[in-house]
Amino acid sequence: MCELEHPLPPLEKDEYVLDTDRVRQVVGEVRAHAAEAASPREACRLIEPLFRRLLADPDWLPKRYQEPARESGMGGGIGQWLLFRAADRSLALFSLVVPAGAMTPVHDHLAWGLVGLYRGNQDEEFYRPEPGRLELVRRRPLSPGDFYALLPPRDDVHRVRTTSAVTSVSIHLLANDTGCVLRHTYDQASGEARRFRSGYVNAACEGPVGVDLARASS
């Protein structure tokens, strides 16, 4: 299967921050499907049924991983909680918590994978970077259970905003160590890309977190 580069040094071993039978089962099934897939698109298609079941299960994700994180480097109370990452940085499972009324900047992920809404409601906007601008590709509301594939380089740049009165929680299953890789935010007016590292609330990255997402979105 085609993979993106992972420039981060390997970890000593797989890191199960949330070490439960359910998470280990998901990781095992994802790895098996990814190994048999001929492309990232096919991998996402094969993984969809188990991801759908994960979003529909109200009991597997502890409350602590559904809470905003005022102390995080993401800004605005946005918390990125690591649940699992592979030793070779080729897979990560994490929750992204966005308080009511808050939104991320326009950003990329540099990895294929699936993102789905677990709690709350969001508006999502997908963009395509063009010379000197960002082209809005689609805008849509998301409810719990809705999910979509990220497939770089064309389908990878987006922004989400919580529209519910409660905090929104989305589940990310992506083919890199997303919180630690250097990726990009995009200026909505000019399309200018700026490098950043989002970090995790509950796991370390090599080097400092790049930017405050709340400031980047202003």
C-alpha positions in Angstrom: 0.0 0.0 0.0 1.2 3.5 -0.8 2.3 5.4 2.4 3.4 8.9 3.2 6.8 9.5 4.7 7.2 9.5 8.5 10.3 11.6 9.3 10.0 11.3 13.0 12.3 8.8 14.7 10.7 5.5 15.8 9.5 4.9 19.3 10.7 2.0 21.4 7.4 0.3 21.1 3.7 0.8 20.2 2.1 3.3 22.7 -1.3 2.3 24.0 -2.3 5.3 26.1 -5.8 3.9 26.3 -4.9 0.2 26.7 -8.1 -1.7 26.4 -9.2 -4.8 24.5 -11.3 -2.6 22.2 -8.5 -0.3 21.2 -6.2 -3.2 20.6 -8.8 -5.0 18.5 -9.3 -1.8 16.4 -5.6 -1.4 15.9 -5.1 -5.0 14.9 -8.0 -4.9 12.4 -6.8 -1.6 10.9 -3.3 -3.0 10.4 -4.6 -6.1 8.8 -6.8 -4.1 6.4 -4.0 -1.6 5.6 -1.6 -4.5 4.8 -4.0 -6.0 2.2 -5.1 -2.7 0.6 -3.6 -1.6 -2.7 -4.1 2.1 -2.0 -5.1 4.6 0.8 -8.6 4.9 -0.7 -9.1 1.1 -0.5 -7.7 1.0 3.0 -10.2 3.6 4.1 -13.0 1.6 2.5 -12.0 -1.6 4.2 -11.7 0.1 7.6 -15.1 1.9 7.3 -17.3 -0.8 9.0 -15.2 -1.1 12.1 -14.9 2.7 12.3 -18.6 3.1 12.0 -19.0 0.7 14.9 -16.5 2.6 17.0 -18.5 5.8 16.5 -21.7 4.1 17.5 -20.4 2.7 20.7 -21.0 5.1 23.6 -18.9 3.2 26.2 -15.4 2.6 24.8 -14.0 6.2 25.2 -13.5 7.4 28.8 -14.8 10.8 29.8 -11.3 12.2 30.4 -10.6 11.9 26.6 -13.8 13.9 25.9 -12.9 17.0 27.9 -11.5 20.3 26.7 -7.9 21.1 27.6 -7.3 24.6 28.7 -3.6 23.8 29.3 -2.9 22.4 25.9 -0.8 24.1 23.2 -3.8 24.0 20.8 -5.4 27.1 22.3 -9.1 27.8 22.8 -9.6 24.8 25.0 -9.1 22.5 22.0 -7.7 19.2 23.2 -6.0 16.5 21.1 -5.9 13.3 23.2 -3.7 10.5 22.1 -5.2 7.0 22.5 -2.7 5.0 20.4 0.3 5.5 18.2 2.5 3.0 16.4 6.2 2.7 17.2 7.0 3.5 13.5 4.7 6.5 13.5 2.5 4.9 10.8 -0.8 5.0 12.7 -2.4 7.1 15.4 -5.8 7.0 17.1 -6.9 10.1 19.0 -9.8 12.2 20.0 -10.1 15.9 19.1 -12.2 17.9 21.6 -13.5 21.3 20.4 -15.6 23.4 22.9 -18.9 24.9 22.0 -18.4 27.9 19.6 -14.7 27.2 19.0 -13.1 26.2 15.7 -9.8 25.1 14.4 -7.9 27.0 11.8 -7.8 25.7 8.2 -5.2 22.9 8.5 -3.9 19.7 6.9 -3.0 16.3 8.2 -0.4 14.9 5.7 -1.9 11.4 6.2 -4.7 9.3 4.8 -7.3 8.0 7.3 -10.8 8.5 8.7 -12.3 11.2 10.9 -15.8 10.8 12.5 -18.0 12.7 14.9 -18.5 10.9 18.3 -20.3 13.6 20.3 -21.9 17.0 19.6 -22.3 18.7 16.3 -19.9 20.4 13.9 -19.8 22.3 10.7 -16.9 21.2 8.4 -15.3 23.0 5.5 -13.0 21.3 3.1 -10.5 23.5 1.1 -8.2 23.1 -1.9 -5.0 25.2 -1.7 -4.5 27.2 -4.9 -1.8 29.8 -5.8 -2.6 32.8 -3.7 -5.9 31.5 -2.3 -8.0 28.7 -0.7 -10.8 27.2 -2.8 -13.8 26.1 -0.7 -14.7 22.7 -1.9 -17.6 21.8 0.4 -19.3 22.9 3.6 -21.6 20.6 5.5 -23.0 20.0 9.0 -21.9 16.9 10.9 -23.8 14.8 13.5 -22.7 11.9 15.7 -21.9 8.9 13.5 -21.0 11.0 10.4 -17.4 10.4 9.1 -15.2 11.1 6.1 -11.9 10.0 4.6 -8.8 12.1 4.3 -6.8 11.4 1.2 -3.8 13.6 0.6 -2.9 15.6 -1.4 -6.3 16.6 -2.7 -8.6 15.8 0.2 -6.7 16.8 3.3 -7.3 20.4 4.1 -10.2 21.4 6.3 -11.6 23.4 9.3 -14.2 22.3 11.8 -16.4 24.4 14.2 -18.5 23.1 17.0 -22.1 24.2 16.5 -23.8 22.4 19.4 -24.2 23.7 22.9 -22.0 20.9 24.1 -18.4 20.2 23.4 -17.8 18.2 20.2 -15.6 15.1 20.1 -14.3 13.6 16.9 -12.3 10.4 16.5 -9.3 10.4 14.2 -7.6 7.3 12.8 -4.8 8.5 10.7 -1.7 7.0 9.1 0.9 9.2 10.9 1.7 10.5 14.3 -0.5 13.5 13.6 0.1 15.5 16.8 3.9 15.3 16.4 4.5 15.7 12.7 5.1 19.1 11.3 2.1 20.0 9.1 0.4 23.2 8.0 -2.2 25.8 8.8 -3.5 28.0 6.0 -4.3 31.7 5.9 -7.9 31.9 4.7 -7.4 35.1 2.7 -4.0 34.5 1.1 -3.8 30.7 1.2 -0.3 31.0 2.7 0.8 27.8 4.5 2.5 27.9 7.8 4.2 25.0 9.5 2.9 23.9 12.9 2.9 20.9 15.3 -0.3 20.6 17.2 0.9 18.3 20.0 -1.1 16.1 22.3 -2.5 16.9 25.7 -1.3 13.7 27.2 1.8 12.6 25.2 5.1 14.2 24.4 6.6 15.2 21.0 10.2 15.8 20.1 10.7 19.6 20.0 8.3 22.4 20.8 4.7 22.6 19.6 4.7 25.0 16.6 1.8 27.5 17.0 -1.2 28.2 19.1 -4.2 27.1 16.9 -6.5 29.7 18.4 -4.2 32.5 17.4 -3.6 30.9 14.0 -7.3 31.0 13.2 -7.8 34.7 14.1 
